Amino acid sequence: MKSAVVVFPGSNRERDMAHALRLVSGREPALVWNADRELPAGTDLVVLPGGFSYGDYLRCGAIAAHAPVMEAVRAHAARGGLVMGVCNGFQILCEAGLLPGVLQRNASVRFICREVCLKIERSDTAFTRGYNAGQVIRVPVAHGEGNYFAAPETIARIESEGRVLFRYSDPDGKRDDTWNVNGAMNAIAGVLNDELNVLGLMPHPENHVEAAVGCTDGRGLFAGLVAHFAQAA
Amino acid sequence: MKARVTVTLKSGVLDPQGKAIEGALKSLGVAGVASVRQGKVFDIELGEGDAAKAEAALKDAAEKLLANTVIENYRVEVTG
């Protein structure tokens, strides 16, 4: 799996992401500066990492969504290439129109930095084939604007099309408002585009890939992606 | 030419910041506050002298960047 991590001014999770990709795939990911207009030839997976691109000015991800590299990301997605945005990367993908909806200020109006439980809604995607449907994983979140919102008809459509991939839940996989940490509609933590090749999620699976940090639940996402490309090759 | 673009949340969209401000105003004892919705104001100077062209350019700016039309409405005023 050949991966590329896009770096914007204010990104701060690109090294965590690169570390996880390197650790699980065994290949060095390319770091691509946001002013570049091309991705490295043969890129399989593009990742937009977490952080505070352009200082979160205007709206989270709004300025980064128009950075020169985003045309290349859009073209990669249009060709069927995989794109994953984590945290600020999710916000950027929404602002770029590559994913539906928007990430609003947390309902608590507080920055939330903690571990959450995520229910894997389906395992038949390139991003979740390393998990079982219904499985609950533990991963950290760290965001002030992760409260997913979309118009009711959009929510109904993405739900009926099975495009909610990750949902905040209690440790047993049950929906519970106290575990929906940011107040997201339908407790949505991660969504797919209509072609299922672009994913955005608020939590950070890249931070739970090593036993040294106490949990490796995020590893399945990267291992699943590696398996996806190994099978395709 | 000067203009103002005002961006407001669509009705029905939750506004946690507006709610927090509303709560703070109530706790300060400011009388008669029923509800608060927070928005943004952009004061923009344009080189364009034609009001109609300026308005078209500002609508373009609002659609492309200043507002996220999933959750926000915008209003353009050319102020002279």
Contacts between the chains, C-beta under 8 A, distances in Angstrom:
chain1	res1	chain2	res2	distance
A	58	B	65	7.2
A	58	B	66	7.5
A	59	B	68	5.9
A	62	B	65	6.6
A	62	B	68	7.1
A	66	B	64	7.8
A	66	B	65	6.9
A	94	B	70	8.0
A	95	B	68	6.8
A	100	B	70	8.0
A	101	B	70	6.5
A	102	B	68	5.7
A	102	B	70	4.9
A	102	B	71	5.5
A	104	B	13	7.8
A	104	B	14	6.8
A	104	B	16	7.2
A	104	B	71	7.0
A	105	B	16	4.7
A	105	B	17	5.7
A	106	B	16	6.8
A	107	B	14	7.1
A	107	B	16	5.4
A	108	B	16	7.4
A	109	B	16	4.7
A	109	B	17	6.3
A	109	B	19	7.7
A	109	B	20	4.9
A	147	B	14	7.6
A	147	B	16	7.4
A	149	B	13	6.8
A	149	B	14	7.0
A	149	B	70	7.7
A	149	B	71	6.4
A	150	B	70	6.8
A	151	B	70	7.1
A	183	B	14	7.6
A	183	B	16	7.7
